[in-house]
Amino acid sequence: MNEQRNNTLDVIKTVCTFMVVFIHAGENSSLATYTKAICTCAVPFFFLVSGYYLSLNISAGKTEYIHRQLKKIGVLFITSNIIYAVCVSVLMLLFHDDLSGFWKRALSGGSMIDFLLFNNSPFAYHLWYIGALLYAFVFYSLMSVRKKQPGKSIGYLPFLLILAIVTGVYSDLFFKRSFPIYISRNFISIGIPSIAIGYMLHSAINKYHRLRKYALLSVLVLAVSVMLERFILHHSGILSTGSIFIATLPLAVSIFVFAATDERGYSASIMKALADIGRRDSANIYIYHLLFLYISDHMITGKNAVYLHTKALLIFIMTLAFSRGLQFVQNSFFKRKRPLTNR
């Protein structure tokens, strides 16, 4: 398998980024709720990609990769939480929301414990992924110090994945109660096992490249399975708070295998554009889209039908434009700074 950057993976990263936006900004019609159930595979897919590139770099002898990623994710973790703390505070002042109540909840002992232990950011719930990614890379960095590879955590995978399922959407069935979503959605239950699977898939895909012909069929079957799971749980009255169904991670794996085994170089402009978004903008869109959602929901009052049906796409486009503008400013700033540092 060609070890160059995989264009299809970047295209799917764009699709999965939109899935995340749709989960948060999509309408709540009956059809949309089933679509959102399928979209729960998006974040596990991102973890799989991280594990895949970790394996790719380590197998190429680039042992410094994990430390470079730790620094990058650590900076992103700190800055994203600070940005949301500031921006949400400003927006609450502008829209006359309960700012003091927000900060009391954010700085309470319970919130800080949930933040530090379970990646549940008090400033924006979706930032759990950044914290989980950071903690998972810390875990695998410690494993590498002990000369163990991420694939060695295979023994923990069944338990951790079962933990995510039974404390999440199935918690009413097993415990007769719903747990807070961060109990089933953190670095332990999703981050560590998903990265380990992505790590192992790198070598598996190289050995069994013919897997691709089964991947697309698996995607279709598992997407239907997720919707069927949600239907059964909902109509049985036991659908609990959570983001991982039994078929969610297998669906993410099937999508990943389908993308990772596609070595085509795209000539179509639309595919090149989607791959470019996946490479350059997926992280920014993931981080900042909730700010644009918060602003638009406050500015567009009433039940505007057009807005409700197009909100997810609108938020995606607005955040994409913001991401490109942010990159332009950053590039311009560093271009001006570079000659000074060379003197």
N, C-alpha and C positions, 0 to 999 in steps of 0.2 A: 504493500500500500504506500502510496506517495505521502511523504511526511511533510509536504508543503501545507500551507494554510488551506483549510478545507472551506471552499466557498459555500457549499450547501449547509454546513454547520452554521455559518454566519447568516445565511438566509433564514434558517430555522430560528436562530437567536432573535431575529427581527420579529418573526411570527410569534414567538413565545413572549417577547416583550409586549406586543400588542395584546396577547392573551391576559397578561397581568393587568394592563390598563383596562381591558374589558371586564375583568373580575371586579374591579373597583368602580368603574364608571358606566358599565353596561346597564341597560334597563333590567327591570326585575319581572319581566313577563315569564310565563310558564316555559316557553321555549328557551329564553335566555338563561334561566336557572340551570337547565340541562347543558347548555353550551358552556356555562361557567364551571360545571362539574368536570367537563373535559379539560377545560383550561387549567385545572389544578395541577396538570402535569408540567406546567411551564417552569416553576421554580426548581423542582427536582431535575429537570433537563439542564438548567444552568449549573447545578452542582455536578451533574454528570460530565459536562463540558470541562469544568475545573479539574475534575479527577483525570479526565482524558489528557489534557495538556500537561498536567503534573507528571503523568506516566511518560508522555512523549518526551518531555525535557529531561527527566531522570534517565530514561533509556538512552538518550543522546549524550549523557555525561554532564549535563548542565545542572549539577547539584546545587548551585546557588539560586536556582529558580524559585524554590519554595521560600527562601528568605527574602527574595525580591518581591514575591507576591505578598508575603506577610507585611512588609513595609507599605506596599501599595494599598492593601486592603485596610490596614490599620489607619492610615491617613484618611481613607474614604470613610471609615467607620466614625472617626472623630468629627471630621468636617461635616458629614451629612447630618449627624445629630445636632451639631451646633447650628447649622443653617436652618434646620426645621424648628429648633427652639426659638431662634430669633424671628424667622419669617412667620411662624404661627402666632407668636406674640404680637407682632406688628399687625397682622391681618385681624386678629381678635380685637385690637384697639380700633382699627378702622371700621369693623363691622359690629362693634359694641357687644362683643361676646364676653363670657365670664373669664377674663384673663387671670384674675386672682385664684379662682377655683381650679383653672387649668394647672397653674404652677403648684398649688397645694397638692393636687393629685400626683403631678409629675415628680415632686421632690419627697413624697411620703416614703416611709421605710419600705412598705410593701412594693411600691413601684420600683424602687431602686433594687430590691432583691430580685424581682421579676426581670428587670433589665440586665443585671449582672449574671444571673444564673440561667435565664431562659431566653435571652436575646429579645425581650419584649420592650422595645423602645417606648418611653413615655411620651415622646414627641411626635412620632409617626409610626403606626403599627407595621407598615410594610418594610421598615428598616431592620426588622428582625433578620432578614436574609443577609444583610451586610455583617451583622454581628455573628450570625451562625457560620458564615463563610470564614470570618476571622478566627473564631474559636476552633473550627474544624482544621484550619491550616496550622494553628498552634499545636493541635493534637498530633497532626502528621509530621510537624517539624520535630516534636519530641520523639516520635517513633523513628525518624531518620537518624537522630542522635544516637538512638539505641540500635541502629543498623537494621531496623525493621521497615518494610515497605508497606504502603497503605493497603495493598492486597492482603496483608497478613491479618487485617481486622475482619476477615470474612467470617470468623467464628461468632462475631458479635452481630452480624447483619440480621439474621432472622429475629433475634430478640428485639433489636432496636426498631426494626420495621413493624413488627407486631405491636410494639409499644405505641408507635405513631397511630396505628389503626384503631386499637382498642381504647385508647384514651381520647380519640378524636371522634369521627363520625359514628363510630360504633359504641361510644361510651354508655349511652342509654341502654343498649342491649346487654353489655357486660357488667356495668356498675349501677344501673338504674339512675344515673345522673349525668349531666353534661359538665365537663371540665372547661376552664378557660382555654381558649384556642392555643395559647403559647405552651401549654403542657404537652401538646402533641406536635407542635411546630417549632422546633429549635435545633440547635447544632447536634444534639445527641440523637434525636429520633429521625431526623431527615438529613442533616448536613454530613455527618461522618459516614453513614452507610452509603449515601448517594455518591459521594466523592470516591469511596472505595470501589464501588461498582464501575464508575467511569474509568478509574485507574485500571481495573482488570479488563475492561472492554477494549482498551487500546491494544493489548497483546492478543486478545481473542479475535478481534476484527482482522488483525494482520494474518492470523493463522487460518481463519475460517471466513474468507472474503465472500464466499457464496451465501453468507447469512442474509445478504441484502434482498434476495428474491423472496425471502419469507417475511422480511421486516414490514413491507407495506401492508400485506394481509394482516399481520399482527396489529398494526396501527388501527386498521378498520375494526377488527374484532374487539380490541381492547377499548376503543372509544365507545362502541356500543355497550360494552360491559360496564363502563363507568356510569353511563346514563341509566342502564338497567339497575345497577346498585342503588343509585340515588332514588329511582322510582320506587323500588321495593322498600327502602328505608323510610322514605317520605310517607308512603301510603300505609306502612305498618306503624307509623307514629313513633319511630325510634331513630329518626335522623338527628344526630347531635351536632354540636359545633365542632368543626374540624375541616381540614383541607386535603386529607389523604384518604382515598378509597382503596380498597384492595387492589384494584386494577390501575391505580394512578401511576405508581412507579414503574410497573411493567409497560405501561403506555409510553412513559417518558423514555424508557430504555429502547423500545421499538422505534420511536421517532429518532432517537439518537443513532441507532444502528443504521437506519435508512439513510440518514444524512451523512454519517461518518464514512460510509462505504461508497459514497457518490464522489467520484474524482473528476467530474466534468468541469471544464472551464467555461463559464457562461459567456455567451456572446450577446444575448438579449439585454437591452439597456435596463429593463425593469429588474432582472435578476441581479445585474451588477449593482444597481442602486440599492436593492434590498440587502445584498451582502455587505455593502459599504455601511449601511445603517447598523447592521449587526456588529460590525467591527468597531465603528466609531461612536455610536450613539446609544447602544442598548443600556449601558450602565447609567448614563445621564437621564434617559427616559424613565428607567425604573425608579431612580431616586427622586426626580423632580415632578413626576406627573401628578402626584397628590396635591402639590401646591397649586397647580393650574386647575385641578378639579375643585379644590376648595374655593378658589377665586371665582370660577365660572358659576358654581352652584349658588354663590351669594349674589352675583351680579345679574344672573338670569332668573328672575323670580317667577313664580307661577309654574303651572304644568304645561310648558311649551312642548308640544308633541314632536316637532322637528328636532328640537334640542335633545329631548330624551332618547330619540331613536339614533341620533348621530353623535351623541356626547363622547362615547369612547373614541371614535375616529377623530373628532375635533380635538380632544385632549392629547391624543397621540401626535397629531400634526403640530399642535402648539408647542409641545415639549420637544419635539424633533427640531423645530425652528429655534427654540431656545438653546438646545444643545449645540447646534451649528454656530449660533451667535457666540456662545460661551467659548467654543473652541477657537473662533476667530480672534476673540479678545485675548485669550491665553497665548495663542501663537504670536500675535502682534506684540504682546508684552515681552515674551521671551526673545523674540527677534531683536527687540530694542536692547534688551539686557545683555545678550550674548557678546557683542563687541566689547562691552565694558569689562566683562569677566575675563576676556582673553588678553587684556592689556597687562 
